[in-house]
Amino acid sequence: MALSGDVARQLAEQHGVCVRPLALRRIDLTSGKVDVVPVPCGARREDVCKPCAEKNRRIRMVQCREGWHLEHEPIPDRPDPTEAQMQLIAARAELHTAYQNARADSDDDECQAIRDTVVVVDDELRRLGVTGRLEPLDRPDRPAVKRSTRRRQDLPDLPRRPVEKRTLGRVFGNKYRPSTFLTLTLDSYGRVDADGAALDPDAYDYRRAARDAIHFPKILDRFWQNTRRCVGWDVQYFGTIEPQRRGAPHFHAAIRGTIPRAELRAIAAATDHGVFWPAHDEIRYTGKDMPRWDDRTKGFVDPDTREPLPTWEQATSPDALTEPSHVVRFGTQVHVKGILGGTEEAGRHIGYLTKYLMKDVAHAAGLDDNATERQREHHRRLVAELRITPCSPKCPIWLIYGVQPKGARLSMASGQCKGKAHRAEHLGIAGRRVLVSRKWSGKTLADHAAERAAFVRQLLTATGVRPGYAVDDGPFEWERTKAGDPDVPTRPALLLRAISERQRWKADYDAAQLLAGAPTQDRSAIEEAA
C-alpha cells in the first residue's frame, strides 16, 4: 500500500510544487499579519527536488532563447550621473582624505569612525545605482603578483583587431542574422572504450585529466578574451559545462552572431592557460606524519624538524616560480554550427544546452546503476587523483606537498579539503555549470523569473479574473524559523498547503487563458509559466 508521504510527494511533482519547502516566517509590514509560509528550496538537482530543478532549467532556457538571436543591443548606454550620486562621491572623497590624515596621526578611534561612515555611504551609493569598484580606504599590504599573459612561442599567432562596442553579429542578404553553436573539448589522456572507460588504466593520464578539469573554467575565460581580440567585436555567449563519458568536461556555447569556423578553430588551438602554482607532483607527507600547526610561528611546520613550511607568497614569488606547474590546452575536436533564430533547430539546441543541468556531474557522465565495472574503476581512479589535486590557493591539500596554503589557519586539516572539486559527484567541476556573458540578454536570472510572475498577474488583471486565494503584496519582512517553534507546521502540512495554493493558482490561470482566447494544455504550472 502507498504511503501518504509518497503520494503527497508525487502529487507535488505533478503540480510543480517544491517537495522540500522551507518554513519561513513572513511579517506583513502594512497590516502586521504574521504567518509561516512554505518557500521553495531552490535546489538545482532533480535527485534533491525535481520541481525546483525543472523550474531552474526552464528559466535558463528562457534566458538562452532571449539573448541568442537579438536584433538590437540588449544594454543601452550608461546614463549620466545624478546630482545625488555626485554629492555622495564628493562626500566620500572628503572622508578618504580625512582617513589618510587620521591614519598618519595614528588616531585609531577617528579611523574606525570614518570606516563606519564610509560603509553607510557605500550602501547608499549602491542603492542609488552606482556600480563598479569603490576605492578602499586601506591599500593592500602586498600588491598582487601580475604575470605576463603573452602567448607562448609554440602557439600559433592570432590577428589582433580593435574591439568594437557592439554585440550583434552580421546581417546576410539584408535579412538573415544567424548565430553559432560551439563545442569545445579537452585533449585526449588515453584510449577509451564506447562507455568512456580507459582501455589501459595504467597508461591513462589521470593526473593531467584531474588538473585540466579543475582549471577548465580558466582556459574558457582565456578563450573568450582571445576571441574578442581576434574577431574585433564584443562576443556574447550562453554556455554550459558538461562531462563527457570519460569524465572530462567539455563546453557547449550559444554565440550571438557568426564567426568563421576556421577562426574559432585557430583561436582554440592558440589558447592555453598556464597555472603558476608551486610544484605538486610529489607528495611529501602521508599517513600520520603530516605538518602540524605551530602557535609560535602562526603556521604549519615539518613534523620532524619543526621548520616552518614555505608560505604561499614565498612559494609563488616570481623569483621562485618562473615556469607554470601545469598548462591546460583544448583538444583538436572543435564543433561549430550556424543556427538561424526562430527555427526548430534553434529550439532543439537550446534544449541540448540545458539537457543535463538537473543531474549531478557523475550521473551526467553515465555513472548510474547500469554502469559497467570498467566505468566504475575509471571513475574511482579519476576521483582518487582529484582528492590529491589542489583546487585553489587556499586548499589544505597543499600541506601534503610541503606548502602552506594561502591564509593558513589552525582549523585546516592537512590533506583534507571540503571543496566540491574533490567530490565523486562533481568530477573536478566545482564552480558554476552555466556561464553567461554580461551583455547576453540585458537581464539577470532574477529578472527573468520576475517577468514570468508579472506576466501571470497581467493576464489575470486583463481578463478580470480574481485569484481564489488572498494575494499579499507586502512589503514583507522575513525571518528564519527554528526547530521546535510552536507556530511552525510540519513538513507534510507545508507540502499540502503549497499543493493547495498551486491547484487554485492553476485553475485561475487556466480560466484567464480561456477568457483571453489562448489554448490551455494539461501540463504542470512550471511548463505553463515557461
Secondary structure, 3 states (H helix, E strand, C coil): CCCHHHHHHHHHHHCCCCCCCEEEEEEECCCCCEEEEEECCCCCCCCCCHHHHHHHHHHHHHHHHHHHCCCCCCCCCCCCCCHHHHHHHHHHHHHHHHHHHHHHCCCHHHHHHHHHHHHHHHHHHHHCCCCCCCCCCCCCCCCCCCCCCCCCCCCCCCCCCCCECCCCCCCECCCECCEEEEEEEECCCCCECCCCCECCCCCCCHHHHHHHHHCHHHHHHHHHHHHHHHHCECCCEEEEEEECCCCCEEEEEEECCCCCHHHHHHHHHCCEEEECCCCCCCCCCCCCCCCEEECCCCEEECCCCCCECCCHHHHCCCCCCCCCCEEEEEEEEEEEEEECCCCHHHHHHHHHHCCCCCCCHHHHCCCCCCCCHHHHHHHHHHHHHHCCCCCCCCCHHHHHHCCCCCCCCCCCCCCCCCCHHHCCCCCCCCCCCEEECCCCCCCCHHHHHHHHHHHHHHHHHHHCCCCCCCCCCCCEEEEECCCCCCCCCCHHHHHHHHHHHHHHHHHHHHHHHHHHCCCCCCCCHHHHHC
